[in-house]
Amino acid sequence: MINIINGHLTISSTIEIKPNDTLEILDQLGIGEYQELQDLSNGYCWLTLRNVRVKDQYYIISLGFKNKLLKFVSLVFDNDKFSINSGWGIWIKEEELNKVPKFKKWIKEELG
């Protein structure tokens, strides 16, 4: 998924997310089961893509844009689909801390 040489995210054989990709291009790709755009009205906006399937994992990919150019990426993954309607209200610290070993393993596999 992550190219350690150039930092590109490979979603499929035809979709790759790169630094400085534009909001318009990524928004039109229709990646995942659900997309949400949040414009912060200060030059920044976030495009959140839910249930993006890559290999055997489901991802929530949050893309942060400054002046409509991709500058930030946040990834969350699980083996099962994420609820489309859930938000921070279901977040439980202890459950998230239990996921740390899984995330560390993923980072080691992706980045070495």
Jmol script that loads the backbone (N, CA, C; Angstrom):
load data "model"
ATOM      1  N   MET A   1       0.824  -1.192   0.000  1.00  0.00           N
ATOM      2  CA  MET A   1       0.000   0.000   0.000  1.00  0.00           C
ATOM      3  C   MET A   1       0.870   1.258   0.000  1.00  0.00           C
ATOM      4  N   ILE A   2       1.912   1.326   0.873  1.00  0.00           N
ATOM      5  CA  ILE A   2       2.759   2.515   0.948  1.00  0.00           C
ATOM      6  C   ILE A   2       4.075   2.245   0.226  1.00  0.00           C
ATOM      7  N   ASN A   3       4.380   3.069  -0.755  1.00  0.00           N
ATOM      8  CA  ASN A   3       5.669   2.989  -1.443  1.00  0.00           C
ATOM      9  C   ASN A   3       6.679   3.743  -0.582  1.00  0.00           C
ATOM     10  N   ILE A   4       7.660   3.021  -0.017  1.00  0.00           N
ATOM     11  CA  ILE A   4       8.597   3.658   0.913  1.00  0.00           C
ATOM     12  C   ILE A   4       9.608   4.561   0.219  1.00  0.00           C
ATOM     13  N   ILE A   5       9.674   4.507  -1.093  1.00  0.00           N
ATOM     14  CA  ILE A   5      10.607   5.368  -1.813  1.00  0.00           C
ATOM     15  C   ILE A   5       9.992   6.737  -2.099  1.00  0.00           C
ATOM     16  N   ASN A   6       8.738   6.747  -2.602  1.00  0.00           N
ATOM     17  CA  ASN A   6       8.136   8.032  -2.978  1.00  0.00           C
ATOM     18  C   ASN A   6       6.952   8.453  -2.102  1.00  0.00           C
ATOM     19  N   GLY A   7       6.516   7.592  -1.183  1.00  0.00           N
ATOM     20  CA  GLY A   7       5.426   7.940  -0.279  1.00  0.00           C
ATOM     21  C   GLY A   7       4.034   7.814  -0.872  1.00  0.00           C
ATOM     22  N   HIS A   8       3.924   7.307  -2.082  1.00  0.00           N
ATOM     23  CA  HIS A   8       2.611   7.155  -2.709  1.00  0.00           C
ATOM     24  C   HIS A   8       1.830   6.031  -2.036  1.00  0.00           C
ATOM     25  N   LEU A   9       0.502   6.187  -1.988  1.00  0.00           N
ATOM     26  CA  LEU A   9      -0.383   5.149  -1.472  1.00  0.00           C
ATOM     27  C   LEU A   9      -1.037   4.450  -2.649  1.00  0.00           C
ATOM     28  N   THR A  10      -0.813   3.158  -2.773  1.00  0.00           N
ATOM     29  CA  THR A  10      -1.427   2.386  -3.844  1.00  0.00           C
ATOM     30  C   THR A  10      -2.718   1.773  -3.313  1.00  0.00           C
ATOM     31  N   ILE A  11      -3.831   2.210  -3.883  1.00  0.00           N
ATOM     32  CA  ILE A  11      -5.145   1.709  -3.483  1.00  0.00           C
ATOM     33  C   ILE A  11      -5.535   0.500  -4.327  1.00  0.00           C
ATOM     34  N   SER A  12      -5.242   0.566  -5.607  1.00  0.00           N
ATOM     35  CA  SER A  12      -5.512  -0.536  -6.534  1.00  0.00           C
ATOM     36  C   SER A  12      -4.521  -0.418  -7.687  1.00  0.00           C
ATOM     37  N   SER A  13      -4.656  -1.291  -8.663  1.00  0.00           N
ATOM     38  CA  SER A  13      -3.740  -1.238  -9.809  1.00  0.00           C
ATOM     39  C   SER A  13      -3.919   0.035 -10.628  1.00  0.00           C
ATOM     40  N   THR A  14      -5.038   0.720 -10.447  1.00  0.00           N
ATOM     41  CA  THR A  14      -5.297   1.942 -11.222  1.00  0.00           C
ATOM     42  C   THR A  14      -5.383   3.211 -10.386  1.00  0.00           C
ATOM     43  N   ILE A  15      -5.334   3.072  -9.060  1.00  0.00           N
ATOM     44  CA  ILE A  15      -5.485   4.256  -8.196  1.00  0.00           C
ATOM     45  C   ILE A  15      -4.284   4.378  -7.269  1.00  0.00           C
ATOM     46  N   GLU A  16      -3.633   5.534  -7.363  1.00  0.00           N
ATOM     47  CA  GLU A  16      -2.491   5.854  -6.504  1.00  0.00           C
ATOM     48  C   GLU A  16      -2.667   7.284  -6.003  1.00  0.00           C
ATOM     49  N   ILE A  17      -2.476   7.471  -4.705  1.00  0.00           N
ATOM     50  CA  ILE A  17      -2.588   8.791  -4.099  1.00  0.00           C
ATOM     51  C   ILE A  17      -1.180   9.317  -3.877  1.00  0.00           C
ATOM     52  N   LYS A  18      -0.950  10.563  -4.366  1.00  0.00           N
ATOM     53  CA  LYS A  18       0.395  11.141  -4.344  1.00  0.00           C
ATOM     54  C   LYS A  18       0.381  12.513  -3.670  1.00  0.00           C
ATOM     55  N   PRO A  19       1.551  12.920  -3.110  1.00  0.00           N
ATOM     56  CA  PRO A  19       1.638  14.275  -2.560  1.00  0.00           C
ATOM     57  C   PRO A  19       1.258  15.306  -3.619  1.00  0.00           C
ATOM     58  N   ASN A  20       0.571  16.332  -3.195  1.00  0.00           N
ATOM     59  CA  ASN A  20       0.130  17.433  -4.053  1.00  0.00           C
ATOM     60  C   ASN A  20      -0.942  17.056  -5.071  1.00  0.00           C
ATOM     61  N   ASP A  21      -1.525  15.840  -4.964  1.00  0.00           N
ATOM     62  CA  ASP A  21      -2.722  15.567  -5.769  1.00  0.00           C
ATOM     63  C   ASP A  21      -3.765  16.619  -5.404  1.00  0.00           C
ATOM     64  N   THR A  22      -4.626  16.943  -6.328  1.00  0.00           N
ATOM     65  CA  THR A  22      -5.627  17.968  -6.048  1.00  0.00           C
ATOM     66  C   THR A  22      -6.883  17.370  -5.429  1.00  0.00           C
ATOM     67  N   LEU A  23      -7.579  18.197  -4.684  1.00  0.00           N
ATOM     68  CA  LEU A  23      -8.848  17.801  -4.081  1.00  0.00           C
ATOM     69  C   LEU A  23      -9.823  17.345  -5.162  1.00  0.00           C
ATOM     70  N   GLU A  24      -9.900  18.083  -6.253  1.00  0.00           N
ATOM     71  CA  GLU A  24     -10.857  17.749  -7.316  1.00  0.00           C
ATOM     72  C   GLU A  24     -10.602  16.357  -7.880  1.00  0.00           C
ATOM     73  N   ILE A  25      -9.340  16.021  -8.115  1.00  0.00           N
ATOM     74  CA  ILE A  25      -9.010  14.708  -8.681  1.00  0.00           C
ATOM     75  C   ILE A  25      -9.389  13.591  -7.710  1.00  0.00           C
ATOM     76  N   LEU A  26      -8.992  13.718  -6.454  1.00  0.00           N
ATOM     77  CA  LEU A  26      -9.255  12.649  -5.492  1.00  0.00           C
ATOM     78  C   LEU A  26     -10.726  12.546  -5.134  1.00  0.00           C
ATOM     79  N   ASP A  27     -11.430  13.655  -5.084  1.00  0.00           N
ATOM     80  CA  ASP A  27     -12.856  13.643  -4.786  1.00  0.00           C
ATOM     81  C   ASP A  27     -13.637  12.928  -5.889  1.00  0.00           C
ATOM     82  N   GLN A  28     -13.220  13.080  -7.113  1.00  0.00           N
ATOM     83  CA  GLN A  28     -13.933  12.480  -8.246  1.00  0.00           C
ATOM     84  C   GLN A  28     -13.671  10.982  -8.416  1.00  0.00           C
ATOM     85  N   LEU A  29     -12.648  10.451  -7.747  1.00  0.00           N
ATOM     86  CA  LEU A  29     -12.340   9.025  -7.892  1.00  0.00           C
ATOM     87  C   LEU A  29     -13.402   8.121  -7.286  1.00  0.00           C
ATOM     88  N   GLY A  30     -14.145   8.625  -6.312  1.00  0.00           N
ATOM     89  CA  GLY A  30     -15.193   7.819  -5.693  1.00  0.00           C
ATOM     90  C   GLY A  30     -14.644   6.608  -4.953  1.00  0.00           C
ATOM     91  N   ILE A  31     -13.551   6.809  -4.232  1.00  0.00           N
ATOM     92  CA  ILE A  31     -12.905   5.710  -3.514  1.00  0.00           C
ATOM     93  C   ILE A  31     -13.698   5.386  -2.261  1.00  0.00           C
ATOM     94  N   GLY A  32     -13.891   4.104  -1.996  1.00  0.00           N
ATOM     95  CA  GLY A  32     -14.543   3.665  -0.763  1.00  0.00           C
ATOM     96  C   GLY A  32     -16.047   3.634  -0.871  1.00  0.00           C
ATOM     97  N   GLU A  33     -16.645   3.278   0.247  1.00  0.00           N
ATOM     98  CA  GLU A  33     -18.098   3.133   0.334  1.00  0.00           C
ATOM     99  C   GLU A  33     -18.791   4.467   0.589  1.00  0.00           C
ATOM    100  N   TYR A  34     -18.063   5.395   1.214  1.00  0.00           N
ATOM    101  CA  TYR A  34     -18.666   6.666   1.608  1.00  0.00           C
ATOM    102  C   TYR A  34     -17.582   7.738   1.654  1.00  0.00           C
ATOM    103  N   GLN A  35     -17.893   8.929   1.165  1.00  0.00           N
ATOM    104  CA  GLN A  35     -16.971  10.055   1.192  1.00  0.00           C
ATOM    105  C   GLN A  35     -17.632  11.232   1.886  1.00  0.00           C
ATOM    106  N   GLU A  36     -16.803  11.978   2.636  1.00  0.00           N
ATOM    107  CA  GLU A  36     -17.298  13.185   3.292  1.00  0.00           C
ATOM    108  C   GLU A  36     -16.236  14.274   3.146  1.00  0.00           C
ATOM    109  N   LEU A  37     -16.668  15.455   2.723  1.00  0.00           N
ATOM    110  CA  LEU A  37     -15.768  16.588   2.565  1.00  0.00           C
ATOM    111  C   LEU A  37     -16.080  17.617   3.640  1.00  0.00           C
ATOM    112  N   GLN A  38     -15.041  18.052   4.349  1.00  0.00           N
ATOM    113  CA  GLN A  38     -15.198  19.071   5.381  1.00  0.00           C
ATOM    114  C   GLN A  38     -14.282  20.237   5.032  1.00  0.00           C
ATOM    115  N   ASP A  39     -14.886  21.365   4.668  1.00  0.00           N
ATOM    116  CA  ASP A  39     -14.138  22.579   4.342  1.00  0.00           C
ATOM    117  C   ASP A  39     -14.038  23.424   5.604  1.00  0.00           C
ATOM    118  N   LEU A  40     -12.814  23.710   6.048  1.00  0.00           N
ATOM    119  CA  LEU A  40     -12.619  24.469   7.276  1.00  0.00           C
ATOM    120  C   LEU A  40     -12.633  25.977   7.048  1.00  0.00           C
ATOM    121  N   SER A  41     -12.834  26.398   5.812  1.00  0.00           N
ATOM    122  CA  SER A  41     -12.948  27.815   5.435  1.00  0.00           C
ATOM    123  C   SER A  41     -11.726  28.654   5.795  1.00  0.00           C
ATOM    124  N   ASN A  42     -10.564  28.018   5.818  1.00  0.00           N
ATOM    125  CA  ASN A  42      -9.324  28.740   6.095  1.00  0.00           C
ATOM    126  C   ASN A  42      -8.186  28.279   5.171  1.00  0.00           C
ATOM    127  N   GLY A  43      -8.569  27.704   4.030  1.00  0.00           N
ATOM    128  CA  GLY A  43      -7.576  27.164   3.107  1.00  0.00           C
ATOM    129  C   GLY A  43      -7.352  25.677   3.288  1.00  0.00           C
ATOM    130  N   TYR A  44      -7.849  25.127   4.409  1.00  0.00           N
ATOM    131  CA  TYR A  44      -7.715  23.701   4.689  1.00  0.00           C
ATOM    132  C   TYR A  44      -9.060  23.006   4.521  1.00  0.00           C
ATOM    133  N   CYS A  45      -9.017  21.777   4.032  1.00  0.00           N
ATOM    134  CA  CYS A  45     -10.207  20.929   4.018  1.00  0.00           C
ATOM    135  C   CYS A  45      -9.761  19.478   4.110  1.00  0.00           C
ATOM    136  N   TRP A  46     -10.697  18.641   4.531  1.00  0.00           N
ATOM    137  CA  TRP A  46     -10.432  17.215   4.709  1.00  0.00           C
ATOM    138  C   TRP A  46     -11.445  16.415   3.909  1.00  0.00           C
ATOM    139  N   LEU A  47     -10.947  15.420   3.198  1.00  0.00           N
ATOM    140  CA  LEU A  47     -11.791  14.467   2.476  1.00  0.00           C
ATOM    141  C   LEU A  47     -11.606  13.122   3.165  1.00  0.00           C
ATOM    142  N   THR A  48     -12.676  12.619   3.754  1.00  0.00           N
ATOM    143  CA  THR A  48     -12.615  11.344   4.462  1.00  0.00           C
ATOM    144  C   THR A  48     -13.285  10.270   3.618  1.00  0.00           C
ATOM    145  N   LEU A  49     -12.545   9.178   3.406  1.00  0.00           N
ATOM    146  CA  LEU A  49     -12.999   8.047   2.598  1.00  0.00           C
ATOM    147  C   LEU A  49     -13.158   6.848   3.530  1.00  0.00           C
ATOM    148  N   ARG A  50     -14.368   6.316   3.629  1.00  0.00           N
ATOM    149  CA  ARG A  50     -14.615   5.193   4.545  1.00  0.00           C
ATOM    150  C   ARG A  50     -14.781   3.884   3.775  1.00  0.00           C
ATOM    151  N   ASN A  51     -14.268   2.832   4.399  1.00  0.00           N
ATOM    152  CA  ASN A  51     -14.348   1.476   3.865  1.00  0.00           C
ATOM    153  C   ASN A  51     -13.694   1.353   2.495  1.00  0.00           C
ATOM    154  N   VAL A  52     -12.478   1.841   2.436  1.00  0.00           N
ATOM    155  CA  VAL A  52     -11.651   1.648   1.258  1.00  0.00           C
ATOM    156  C   VAL A  52     -10.986   0.290   1.436  1.00  0.00           C
ATOM    157  N   ARG A  53     -11.258  -0.627   0.528  1.00  0.00           N
ATOM    158  CA  ARG A  53     -10.700  -1.983   0.659  1.00  0.00           C
ATOM    159  C   ARG A  53      -9.374  -2.058  -0.095  1.00  0.00           C
ATOM    160  N   VAL A  54      -8.329  -2.456   0.643  1.00  0.00           N
ATOM    161  CA  VAL A  54      -7.014  -2.700   0.066  1.00  0.00           C
ATOM    162  C   VAL A  54      -6.562  -4.049   0.600  1.00  0.00           C
ATOM    163  N   LYS A  55      -6.364  -4.992  -0.315  1.00  0.00           N
ATOM    164  CA  LYS A  55      -6.032  -6.372   0.052  1.00  0.00           C
ATOM    165  C   LYS A  55      -7.106  -6.896   0.990  1.00  0.00           C
ATOM    166  N   ASP A  56      -6.753  -7.316   2.194  1.00  0.00           N
ATOM    167  CA  ASP A  56      -7.743  -7.902   3.110  1.00  0.00           C
ATOM    168  C   ASP A  56      -8.117  -6.968   4.260  1.00  0.00           C
ATOM    169  N   GLN A  57      -7.891  -5.673   4.068  1.00  0.00           N
ATOM    170  CA  GLN A  57      -8.190  -4.699   5.112  1.00  0.00           C
ATOM    171  C   GLN A  57      -9.170  -3.639   4.609  1.00  0.00           C
ATOM    172  N   TYR A  58      -9.920  -3.076   5.542  1.00  0.00           N
ATOM    173  CA  TYR A  58     -10.755  -1.914   5.275  1.00  0.00           C
ATOM    174  C   TYR A  58     -10.105  -0.711   5.936  1.00  0.00           C
ATOM    175  N   TYR A  59     -10.120   0.424   5.237  1.00  0.00           N
ATOM    176  CA  TYR A  59      -9.462   1.629   5.722  1.00  0.00           C
ATOM    177  C   TYR A  59     -10.428   2.796   5.776  1.00  0.00           C
ATOM    178  N   ILE A  60     -10.169   3.680   6.729  1.00  0.00           N
ATOM    179  CA  ILE A  60     -10.691   5.037   6.684  1.00  0.00           C
ATOM    180  C   ILE A  60      -9.473   5.879   6.341  1.00  0.00           C
ATOM    181  N   ILE A  61      -9.523   6.545   5.210  1.00  0.00           N
ATOM    182  CA  ILE A  61      -8.417   7.376   4.762  1.00  0.00           C
ATOM    183  C   ILE A  61      -8.889   8.827   4.809  1.00  0.00           C
ATOM    184  N   SER A  62      -8.222   9.616   5.645  1.00  0.00           N
ATOM    185  CA  SER A  62      -8.526  11.038   5.733  1.00  0.00           C
ATOM    186  C   SER A  62      -7.421  11.798   5.024  1.00  0.00           C
ATOM    187  N   LEU A  63      -7.812  12.589   4.048  1.00  0.00           N
ATOM    188  CA  LEU A  63      -6.864  13.343   3.236  1.00  0.00           C
ATOM    189  C   LEU A  63      -7.000  14.819   3.566  1.00  0.00           C
ATOM    190  N   GLY A  64      -5.911  15.420   3.998  1.00  0.00           N
ATOM    191  CA  GLY A  64      -5.909  16.836   4.356  1.00  0.00           C
ATOM    192  C   GLY A  64      -5.307  17.668   3.239  1.00  0.00           C
ATOM    193  N   PHE A  65      -6.013  18.727   2.871  1.00  0.00           N
ATOM    194  CA  PHE A  65      -5.601  19.591   1.766  1.00  0.00           C
ATOM    195  C   PHE A  65      -5.356  21.004   2.266  1.00  0.00           C
ATOM    196  N   LYS A  66      -4.318  21.625   1.753  1.00  0.00           N
ATOM    197  CA  LYS A  66      -4.057  23.055   1.966  1.00  0.00           C
ATOM    198  C   LYS A  66      -4.121  23.698   0.601  1.00  0.00           C
ATOM    199  N   ASN A  67      -5.018  24.649   0.442  1.00  0.00           N
ATOM    200  CA  ASN A  67      -5.237  25.294  -0.852  1.00  0.00           C
ATOM    201  C   ASN A  67      -5.476  24.262  -1.958  1.00  0.00           C
ATOM    202  N   LYS A  68      -6.262  23.230  -1.599  1.00  0.00           N
ATOM    203  CA  LYS A  68      -6.727  22.176  -2.507  1.00  0.00           C
ATOM    204  C   LYS A  68      -5.626  21.242  -3.002  1.00  0.00           C
ATOM    205  N   LEU A  69      -4.446  21.247  -2.343  1.00  0.00           N
ATOM    206  CA  LEU A  69      -3.371  20.306  -2.663  1.00  0.00           C
ATOM    207  C   LEU A  69      -3.159  19.376  -1.473  1.00  0.00           C
ATOM    208  N   LEU A  70      -3.014  18.079  -1.740  1.00  0.00           N
ATOM    209  CA  LEU A  70      -2.866  17.081  -0.685  1.00  0.00           C
ATOM    210  C   LEU A  70      -1.580  17.308   0.101  1.00  0.00           C
ATOM    211  N   LYS A  71      -1.732  17.444   1.423  1.00  0.00           N
ATOM    212  CA  LYS A  71      -0.583  17.683   2.303  1.00  0.00           C
ATOM    213  C   LYS A  71      -0.516  16.701   3.469  1.00  0.00           C
ATOM    214  N   PHE A  72      -1.647  16.102   3.849  1.00  0.00           N
ATOM    215  CA  PHE A  72      -1.701  15.225   5.017  1.00  0.00           C
ATOM    216  C   PHE A  72      -2.511  13.976   4.694  1.00  0.00           C
ATOM    217  N   VAL A  73      -2.110  12.844   5.310  1.00  0.00           N
ATOM    218  CA  VAL A  73      -2.867  11.600   5.174  1.00  0.00           C
ATOM    219  C   VAL A  73      -2.951  10.938   6.541  1.00  0.00           C
ATOM    220  N   SER A  74      -4.136  10.483   6.889  1.00  0.00           N
ATOM    221  CA  SER A  74      -4.347   9.733   8.122  1.00  0.00           C
ATOM    222  C   SER A  74      -5.014   8.418   7.749  1.00  0.00           C
ATOM    223  N   LEU A  75      -4.511   7.316   8.295  1.00  0.00           N
ATOM    224  CA  LEU A  75      -5.044   5.996   7.979  1.00  0.00           C
ATOM    225  C   LEU A  75      -5.500   5.288   9.247  1.00  0.00           C
ATOM    226  N   VAL A  76      -6.647   4.644   9.164  1.00  0.00           N
ATOM    227  CA  VAL A  76      -7.135   3.743  10.202  1.00  0.00           C
ATOM    228  C   VAL A  76      -7.570   2.485   9.462  1.00  0.00           C
ATOM    229  N   PHE A  77      -7.275   1.317  10.014  1.00  0.00           N
ATOM    230  CA  PHE A  77      -7.669   0.095   9.320  1.00  0.00           C
ATOM    231  C   PHE A  77      -8.239  -0.931  10.279  1.00  0.00           C
ATOM    232  N   ASP A  78      -8.964  -1.887   9.692  1.00  0.00           N
ATOM    233  CA  ASP A  78      -9.512  -3.007  10.443  1.00  0.00           C
ATOM    234  C   ASP A  78      -9.795  -4.128   9.461  1.00  0.00           C
ATOM    235  N   ASN A  79     -10.006  -5.332  10.004  1.00  0.00           N
ATOM    236  CA  ASN A  79     -10.355  -6.475   9.152  1.00  0.00           C
ATOM    237  C   ASN A  79     -11.810  -6.411   8.706  1.00  0.00           C
ATOM    238  N   ASP A  80     -12.632  -5.710   9.474  1.00  0.00           N
ATOM    239  CA  ASP A  80     -14.063  -5.608   9.187  1.00  0.00           C
ATOM    240  C   ASP A  80     -14.406  -4.196   8.728  1.00  0.00           C
ATOM    241  N   LYS A  81     -15.530  -4.088   8.024  1.00  0.00           N
ATOM    242  CA  LYS A  81     -15.993  -2.768   7.582  1.00  0.00           C
ATOM    243  C   LYS A  81     -16.276  -1.864   8.779  1.00  0.00           C
ATOM    244  N   PHE A  82     -16.057  -0.575   8.560  1.00  0.00           N
ATOM    245  CA  PHE A  82     -16.386   0.425   9.563  1.00  0.00           C
ATOM    246  C   PHE A  82     -17.846   0.830   9.400  1.00  0.00           C
ATOM    247  N   SER A  83     -18.474   1.195  10.499  1.00  0.00           N
ATOM    248  CA  SER A  83     -19.825   1.731  10.432  1.00  0.00           C
ATOM    249  C   SER A  83     -19.763   3.093   9.750  1.00  0.00           C
ATOM    250  N   ILE A  84     -20.645   3.313   8.811  1.00  0.00           N
ATOM    251  CA  ILE A  84     -20.680   4.580   8.084  1.00  0.00           C
ATOM    252  C   ILE A  84     -21.136   5.713   9.000  1.00  0.00           C
ATOM    253  N   ASN A  85     -22.011   5.413   9.944  1.00  0.00           N
ATOM    254  CA  ASN A  85     -22.611   6.452  10.777  1.00  0.00           C
ATOM    255  C   ASN A  85     -21.869   6.717  12.075  1.00  0.00           C
ATOM    256  N   SER A  86     -20.879   5.895  12.394  1.00  0.00           N
ATOM    257  CA  SER A  86     -20.197   6.091  13.675  1.00  0.00           C
ATOM    258  C   SER A  86     -19.208   7.238  13.595  1.00  0.00           C
ATOM    259  N   GLY A  87     -18.941   7.803  14.724  1.00  0.00           N
ATOM    260  CA  GLY A  87     -17.977   8.900  14.818  1.00  0.00           C
ATOM    261  C   GLY A  87     -17.205   8.768  16.111  1.00  0.00           C
ATOM    262  N   TRP A  88     -16.719   9.877  16.610  1.00  0.00           N
ATOM    263  CA  TRP A  88     -15.930   9.865  17.831  1.00  0.00           C
ATOM    264  C   TRP A  88     -16.754   9.435  19.039  1.00  0.00           C
ATOM    265  N   GLY A  89     -18.064   9.445  18.946  1.00  0.00           N
ATOM    266  CA  GLY A  89     -18.912   9.077  20.081  1.00  0.00           C
ATOM    267  C   GLY A  89     -18.746   7.641  20.530  1.00  0.00           C
ATOM    268  N   ILE A  90     -18.266   6.757  19.659  1.00  0.00           N
ATOM    269  CA  ILE A  90     -18.094   5.354  20.043  1.00  0.00           C
ATOM    270  C   ILE A  90     -16.654   5.041  20.451  1.00  0.00           C
ATOM    271  N   TRP A  91     -15.786   6.054  20.460  1.00  0.00           N
ATOM    272  CA  TRP A  91     -14.371   5.866  20.773  1.00  0.00           C
ATOM    273  C   TRP A  91     -14.203   5.543  22.238  1.00  0.00           C
ATOM    274  N   ILE A  92     -13.456   4.453  22.521  1.00  0.00           N
ATOM    275  CA  ILE A  92     -13.173   4.044  23.899  1.00  0.00           C
ATOM    276  C   ILE A  92     -11.668   3.840  24.023  1.00  0.00           C
ATOM    277  N   LYS A  93     -11.055   4.591  24.910  1.00  0.00           N
ATOM    278  CA  LYS A  93      -9.595   4.601  25.041  1.00  0.00           C
ATOM    279  C   LYS A  93      -9.018   3.194  25.205  1.00  0.00           C
ATOM    280  N   GLU A  94      -9.564   2.394  26.086  1.00  0.00           N
ATOM    281  CA  GLU A  94      -9.030   1.061  26.351  1.00  0.00           C
ATOM    282  C   GLU A  94      -9.067   0.180  25.107  1.00  0.00           C
ATOM    283  N   GLU A  95     -10.146   0.263  24.339  1.00  0.00           N
ATOM    284  CA  GLU A  95     -10.247  -0.521  23.103  1.00  0.00           C
ATOM    285  C   GLU A  95      -9.202  -0.079  22.096  1.00  0.00           C
ATOM    286  N   GLU A  96      -8.980   1.202  22.001  1.00  0.00           N
ATOM    287  CA  GLU A  96      -7.975   1.720  21.058  1.00  0.00           C
ATOM    288  C   GLU A  96      -6.568   1.308  21.482  1.00  0.00           C
ATOM    289  N   LEU A  97      -6.277   1.341  22.773  1.00  0.00           N
ATOM    290  CA  LEU A  97      -4.957   0.924  23.257  1.00  0.00           C
ATOM    291  C   LEU A  97      -4.703  -0.556  22.966  1.00  0.00           C
ATOM    292  N   ASN A  98      -5.759  -1.375  22.971  1.00  0.00           N
ATOM    293  CA  ASN A  98      -5.613  -2.796  22.648  1.00  0.00           C
ATOM    294  C   ASN A  98      -5.233  -3.031  21.191  1.00  0.00           C
ATOM    295  N   LYS A  99      -5.460  -2.032  20.335  1.00  0.00           N
ATOM    296  CA  LYS A  99      -5.139  -2.159  18.907  1.00  0.00           C
ATOM    297  C   LYS A  99      -3.692  -1.787  18.587  1.00  0.00           C
ATOM    298  N   VAL A 100      -2.976  -1.222  19.549  1.00  0.00           N
ATOM    299  CA  VAL A 100      -1.613  -0.742  19.290  1.00  0.00           C
ATOM    300  C   VAL A 100      -0.706  -1.827  18.710  1.00  0.00           C
ATOM    301  N   PRO A 101      -0.686  -3.057  19.246  1.00  0.00           N
ATOM    302  CA  PRO A 101       0.191  -4.079  18.649  1.00  0.00           C
ATOM    303  C   PRO A 101      -0.130  -4.359  17.177  1.00  0.00           C
ATOM    304  N   LYS A 102      -1.416  -4.362  16.836  1.00  0.00           N
ATOM    305  CA  LYS A 102      -1.822  -4.583  15.448  1.00  0.00           C
ATOM    306  C   LYS A 102      -1.308  -3.461  14.550  1.00  0.00           C
ATOM    307  N   PHE A 103      -1.409  -2.222  15.006  1.00  0.00           N
ATOM    308  CA  PHE A 103      -0.940  -1.080  14.221  1.00  0.00           C
ATOM    309  C   PHE A 103       0.583  -1.097  14.074  1.00  0.00           C
ATOM    310  N   LYS A 104       1.288  -1.449  15.141  1.00  0.00           N
ATOM    311  CA  LYS A 104       2.746  -1.528  15.066  1.00  0.00           C
ATOM    312  C   LYS A 104       3.184  -2.595  14.067  1.00  0.00           C
ATOM    313  N   LYS A 105       2.501  -3.723  14.068  1.00  0.00           N
ATOM    314  CA  LYS A 105       2.811  -4.798  13.114  1.00  0.00           C
ATOM    315  C   LYS A 105       2.582  -4.318  11.683  1.00  0.00           C
ATOM    316  N   TRP A 106       1.478  -3.612  11.460  1.00  0.00           N
ATOM    317  CA  TRP A 106       1.164  -3.100  10.138  1.00  0.00           C
ATOM    318  C   TRP A 106       2.242  -2.122   9.670  1.00  0.00           C
ATOM    319  N   ILE A 107       2.651  -1.213  10.531  1.00  0.00           N
ATOM    320  CA  ILE A 107       3.676  -0.234  10.176  1.00  0.00           C
ATOM    321  C   ILE A 107       4.982  -0.946   9.822  1.00  0.00           C
ATOM    322  N   LYS A 108       5.369  -1.948  10.600  1.00  0.00           N
ATOM    323  CA  LYS A 108       6.600  -2.689  10.318  1.00  0.00           C
ATOM    324  C   LYS A 108       6.514  -3.392   8.970  1.00  0.00           C
ATOM    325  N   GLU A 109       5.351  -3.989   8.666  1.00  0.00           N
ATOM    326  CA  GLU A 109       5.182  -4.677   7.373  1.00  0.00           C
ATOM    327  C   GLU A 109       5.195  -3.685   6.209  1.00  0.00           C
ATOM    328  N   GLU A 110       4.592  -2.518   6.385  1.00  0.00           N
ATOM    329  CA  GLU A 110       4.507  -1.528   5.310  1.00  0.00           C
ATOM    330  C   GLU A 110       5.804  -0.759   5.092  1.00  0.00           C
ATOM    331  N   LEU A 111       6.470  -0.395   6.185  1.00  0.00           N
ATOM    332  CA  LEU A 111       7.612   0.498   6.097  1.00  0.00           C
ATOM    333  C   LEU A 111       8.957  -0.154   6.419  1.00  0.00           C
ATOM    334  N   GLY A 112       8.905  -1.355   6.997  1.00  0.00           N
ATOM    335  CA  GLY A 112      10.158  -2.054   7.322  1.00  0.00           C
ATOM    336  C   GLY A 112      10.736  -1.642   8.645  1.00  0.00           C
TER     337      GLY A 112
END
end "model"
wireframe off; spacefill off
backbone 0.3
color backbone group
